[in-house]
Amino acid sequence: MIRKISILGATGSIGMSTLDLIERSPDRFEVEALTAASNVDALANAARRTGAKLAVISDPARVAELEQKLAGTGCRAKAGPDALLDAAAGDADFVMAAIVGCAGLLPVIAAVEAGKTIGLANKEALVSAGSLLTDAAARHGATLLPIDSEHNAIFQCLAGNRRDDVARLILTASGGPFRTATTEQMRLVTPSQAVAHPNWSMGAKISVDSATLMNKGLELIEAHHLFGMPSERIDILIHPQSVIHSLVEYVDGSQLAQLGSPDMRIPISYALAWPERMPSGAQRLELAEIGRFDFEKPDEDRFPALRLVREALERGGAAPAILNAANEAAVAAFLAGQVRFTAIAELVEDALRQAPQGDLATIEDVIAVDRQARLQVESSIKQRCH
């Protein structure tokens, strides 16, 4: 059966990997909609190659340019937030949610409310609005399939087993480019150094998150919501080779691991074809050539993001949404050269100190808290500059 696909964030790294898989197996997929923030050329090229029916650009000022590039294709061009929500809730069977950051929250909610099967590559949606999102998925009959390699690995290791038999989840982390660096060395890190991940090819924001280990912390919160596991039963393990993508430990002491090359096409292909499998084009593992696997515990003194994440998850309420928004704002400031690398965690901690108590009852509450946390970070940066 042909599966109808829409890709939200088609010109980012996850979106392009998804397109690669679709173009490798054109007999299995039909592209309904593709969206992008501002890259008109890449969006139009992808729509032409795949025969997409709808292309959405976030910036309304660029829709005329998109229309021109799609002339004669039969692909409709739209722009703006409403068009993005329409793409998320349209005729597709499967929606790849690959918009980075909290900007992807409302489109994910639209896909959930439309009862779609959703490949969730946007971890920030679950971090900021975890219970709201999972409750909505249950109400509307939506299916959330994890795309992050770690959560996808756990999903595979859980297959055919009872959740009651799970003792703990173990998320692996490469340790990023500064795994062995001192705090003083990290104070001098430049944006170009921070985005140079040793194993994975990713966008700038997620690469910086990997370097601070905030990405692994966000994944801990995501795992809590996806698999219903409390924080104390989710561990993080540094594994520099990035071959074991995560593990599940069962009550009998067995540990099941999922292994694969560090190529996002593997978890994406698993979600696209689920409950079947499909070729991914990824390099095959040769364990004899790898030779060894190394493991170590993360150092929360050098990487305080992990401590902040657990504190935010235990506090609950608005704290995880504030953590996520403050981190996004702090990472953007670092990439813009406004603050040091080590200031990212400091700014997040400052914002968490201001976190209001109480639950977030609606998505509007999440958006309001997100906005306030970003303003708090901006204020803290200005104070640092004076």
C-alpha positions in Angstrom: 0.0 0.0 0.0 1.3 3.4 -0.9 1.8 5.7 2.1 1.0 9.4 1.7 3.7 11.6 3.3 3.9 15.2 4.4 7.3 16.6 5.6 7.3 19.6 7.9 10.8 21.1 7.7 11.7 19.4 4.4 14.9 21.4 3.8 16.6 20.6 7.2 18.8 17.6 7.9 15.9 15.3 8.9 13.7 16.4 6.1 16.4 15.9 3.5 17.2 12.4 4.9 13.4 11.6 4.7 13.3 12.8 1.1 16.3 10.6 0.2 14.5 7.6 1.5 11.3 8.4 -0.3 13.2 8.9 -3.6 14.9 5.6 -3.1 11.5 3.8 -2.8 9.1 5.9 -5.0 6.8 3.0 -5.4 6.1 3.0 -1.6 5.3 6.7 -1.0 3.3 9.6 -2.4 4.3 13.1 -1.2 1.3 15.3 -0.2 3.0 18.4 1.2 6.5 19.8 1.9 7.3 22.9 4.1 10.3 25.0 4.7 11.1 28.2 6.7 12.8 30.3 4.0 14.8 28.1 1.6 12.7 28.5 -1.5 15.2 26.9 -3.9 15.5 23.7 -1.9 11.8 23.5 -1.3 10.9 24.0 -4.9 13.5 21.5 -6.1 12.2 18.9 -3.6 8.6 19.5 -4.7 9.5 19.1 -8.3 11.5 15.9 -7.7 8.8 14.2 -5.6 5.7 15.5 -7.4 4.4 17.1 -4.1 0.9 18.5 -4.3 1.6 21.4 -1.8 4.6 23.4 -0.9 4.5 25.8 2.0 7.0 28.5 2.8 6.8 30.2 6.2 7.8 33.6 5.0 4.7 35.1 3.1 7.0 37.6 1.3 8.6 34.7 -0.6 5.4 32.9 -1.8 5.5 34.6 -5.3 9.0 33.4 -5.8 7.9 29.9 -4.8 5.0 30.0 -7.2 7.3 31.0 -10.0 9.7 28.2 -9.4 6.8 25.7 -9.2 5.1 26.9 -12.4 3.9 24.1 -14.6 4.3 21.4 -11.9 0.7 21.4 -10.6 2.1 21.9 -7.1 0.2 24.6 -5.1 2.3 27.2 -3.3 1.2 28.6 0.0 2.8 30.6 2.8 2.3 31.6 6.5 1.3 29.9 9.8 -2.2 28.8 8.7 -0.8 27.2 5.5 1.7 25.3 7.7 -1.1 24.0 9.9 -3.1 23.0 6.8 -0.1 21.0 5.6 0.2 19.3 9.0 -3.5 18.3 9.1 -3.9 17.6 5.3 -4.5 14.3 3.4 -1.2 12.6 4.4 -1.2 9.3 6.3 2.2 10.0 7.8 3.5 13.4 8.9 7.3 13.9 9.5 7.5 16.6 12.1 11.0 17.9 11.6 10.7 21.6 12.3 13.4 22.6 14.8 12.4 24.1 18.2 9.2 25.3 19.7 8.2 26.6 16.3 7.2 23.1 15.5 4.8 22.8 18.4 1.6 24.0 16.8 2.0 22.0 13.5 2.6 18.9 15.6 -0.6 19.6 17.6 -2.5 20.1 14.3 -1.3 16.7 13.0 -2.2 15.1 16.3 -5.7 16.5 16.3 -6.1 15.2 12.7 -5.3 11.7 14.0 -2.2 11.3 11.9 0.7 8.9 12.3 3.5 11.3 13.2 7.3 10.8 12.9 8.3 13.0 15.8 11.7 14.5 15.1 10.8 17.7 17.0 11.7 16.8 20.6 11.0 20.3 21.8 7.2 19.7 21.3 7.3 16.8 23.8 9.6 18.7 26.2 7.5 21.8 26.3 4.0 20.3 26.1 4.6 16.6 27.0 1.4 15.6 28.8 -0.8 17.9 26.7 0.6 16.3 23.5 0.4 12.7 24.7 -3.1 13.2 26.0 -4.2 14.8 22.8 -2.7 11.9 20.8 -4.8 9.4 22.9 -8.0 11.5 22.4 -7.6 11.8 18.7 -6.2 8.4 17.9 -2.9 9.8 16.7 0.3 7.6 16.7 3.6 9.1 17.7 6.7 7.3 16.3 10.0 8.5 17.6 12.6 9.7 15.1 15.5 10.6 17.4 18.0 7.7 17.0 17.9 7.1 20.8 14.2 6.9 21.2 13.8 4.9 18.0 16.3 2.5 19.4 14.3 2.1 22.6 11.1 1.7 20.5 12.8 -1.2 18.6 14.1 -2.8 21.8 10.7 -2.7 23.4 9.0 -4.5 20.4 7.4 -7.7 21.5 8.1 -7.2 25.2 5.8 -6.1 28.1 6.4 -2.5 29.4 5.9 -3.9 33.0 9.0 -6.0 32.5 11.2 -2.9 31.8 13.6 -2.0 34.6 15.2 1.1 33.1 16.0 2.9 29.8 19.6 3.8 28.9 20.1 6.6 26.5 23.5 6.7 24.9 25.4 10.0 24.0 28.5 10.5 22.0 29.7 13.1 24.5 30.0 15.7 21.7 33.2 17.5 20.5 34.1 18.5 24.1 33.8 15.2 25.9 37.3 15.4 27.3 37.6 19.3 27.5 37.9 21.1 30.8 35.4 23.8 31.8 38.1 26.4 31.2 38.7 25.1 27.7 35.0 25.2 27.0 34.7 28.8 28.0 36.8 29.6 24.9 34.8 27.5 22.5 33.7 29.2 19.2 30.4 28.5 17.4 32.3 26.8 14.5 33.9 24.4 17.0 30.6 23.7 18.7 28.8 22.7 15.5 31.5 20.3 14.4 30.0 17.1 15.8 32.5 14.1 15.6 29.9 11.6 14.4 26.6 13.0 13.2 25.8 15.5 10.5 23.2 17.9 12.0 21.9 21.4 12.0 23.6 24.2 14.1 21.2 24.3 17.0 21.1 20.6 17.7 24.9 20.3 17.2 25.4 22.9 20.0 22.8 21.0 22.1 24.9 17.9 21.6 28.0 19.8 22.6 26.5 21.0 25.9 24.7 17.6 26.4 21.5 19.6 26.6 20.3 17.5 23.7 20.6 14.3 25.8 18.8 16.0 28.6 15.9 17.0 26.3 15.8 13.4 25.1 15.5 12.2 28.7 12.3 14.3 29.1 11.1 13.1 25.7 11.7 9.4 26.8 9.8 10.1 30.0 6.7 11.1 28.0 7.0 8.7 25.1 7.5 5.6 27.3 5.9 6.6 30.6 9.2 6.1 32.5 10.1 8.2 35.6 13.3 10.1 35.6 15.0 7.9 38.1 14.6 4.9 35.7 16.2 6.7 32.8 20.0 6.7 32.7 22.5 8.4 30.3 25.7 6.7 29.2 28.5 8.2 27.2 29.4 6.0 24.2 31.8 7.9 21.9 31.5 5.5 18.9 27.7 6.3 18.5 27.0 2.8 17.3 24.9 1.6 20.2 22.0 4.0 20.0 20.3 3.1 23.3 19.4 0.1 25.5 16.5 -1.3 27.4 17.2 -3.2 30.6 14.6 -5.7 31.7 13.8 -6.9 35.2 15.7 -10.2 34.7 18.9 -8.3 34.1 18.9 -8.6 30.3 19.8 -5.6 28.3 18.7 -5.2 24.7 20.6 -2.7 22.5 20.0 -1.4 19.0 23.1 -0.9 16.9 23.6 0.9 13.6 25.8 3.3 11.7 25.4 7.0 12.9 23.0 7.7 10.0 19.6 9.2 10.6 18.2 7.4 7.6 18.0 4.2 9.8 15.6 5.5 12.4 13.7 7.5 9.8 13.2 4.4 7.6 12.0 2.4 10.6 9.3 5.0 11.2 8.4 5.4 7.6 7.9 1.7 7.0 6.6 0.7 10.4 5.4 -1.9 11.2 7.6 -3.2 8.4 11.2 -2.3 7.4 12.7 -0.9 4.3 16.3 -0.4 2.9 17.9 2.8 4.3 21.0 3.2 2.1 23.1 3.5 5.3 26.5 2.0 5.6 26.5 -1.5 7.1 28.2 -2.1 10.4 31.4 -4.1 10.4 32.0 -4.8 14.1 35.4 -6.3 13.6 36.5 -3.0 12.0 35.1 -0.9 14.8 37.0 -3.2 17.2 35.8 -1.8 20.6 33.0 0.0 22.3 33.8 2.5 25.1 31.5 3.8 27.8 31.6 6.3 30.6 29.3 8.1 32.9 28.6 11.8 32.1 30.2 14.5 34.2 27.4 16.8 35.4 30.0 19.3 36.8 31.4 20.0 33.3 28.0 19.5 31.6 25.4 21.1 34.0 22.7 20.8 31.4 22.0 17.3 32.6 21.4 18.4 36.2 19.1 21.2 35.0 17.0 18.8 33.0 16.4 16.4 35.8 15.5 19.3 38.1 13.1 20.7 35.5 11.4 17.3 35.0 11.1 16.7 38.8 9.6 20.2 39.3 7.2 19.7 36.4 4.6 22.3 35.5 6.1 25.1 33.5 9.8 24.2 34.2 10.4 21.9 31.2 8.9 24.5 28.8 11.0 27.2 30.4 14.1 25.0 30.2 13.5 24.4 26.5 12.8 28.0 25.5 15.7 29.4 27.6 18.0 26.9 25.9 16.8 27.8 22.4 17.4 31.5 23.2 20.7 31.0 24.8 22.0 28.8 21.9 20.9 31.4 19.4 22.8 34.1 21.4 25.9 31.9 21.5 25.7 31.2 17.7 25.4 35.0 17.2 28.6 35.6 19.3 26.8 37.3 22.1 27.7 34.9 25.0 30.3 32.3 25.8 29.6 28.6 25.3 29.5 28.0 29.0 27.0 30.8 29.5 24.3 28.7 27.8 23.7 26.5 30.9 24.0 29.5 33.1 21.3 31.4 31.3 19.0 28.4 31.4 19.5 28.1 35.1 18.8 31.8 35.6 15.5 31.3 33.7 14.5 28.2 35.7 14.9 30.2 38.9 12.1 32.4 37.7 9.9 29.5 36.7 6.3 29.9 37.9 4.6 27.1 39.8 1.5 25.2 38.5 0.6 23.1 35.5 0.2 24.3 31.9 -3.4 23.6 31.1 -3.4 24.6 27.4 -1.1 25.0 24.5 -1.6 28.7 24.8 -0.1 28.5 28.3 2.9 26.7 26.9 3.4 29.4 24.2 3.0 32.2 26.8 5.6 30.6 29.1 7.9 30.0 26.2 7.7 33.7 25.2 8.4 34.8 28.8 11.4 32.5 29.2 13.0 33.9 26.0 12.5 37.5 27.3 14.1 36.5 30.5 17.2 35.2 28.7 17.4 38.4 26.6 17.2 40.4 29.9 20.0 38.3 31.4 22.2 38.8 28.4 21.8 42.5 28.5 22.7 42.5 32.2 25.8 40.5 31.4 26.9 43.0 28.8 26.7 46.0 31.1 
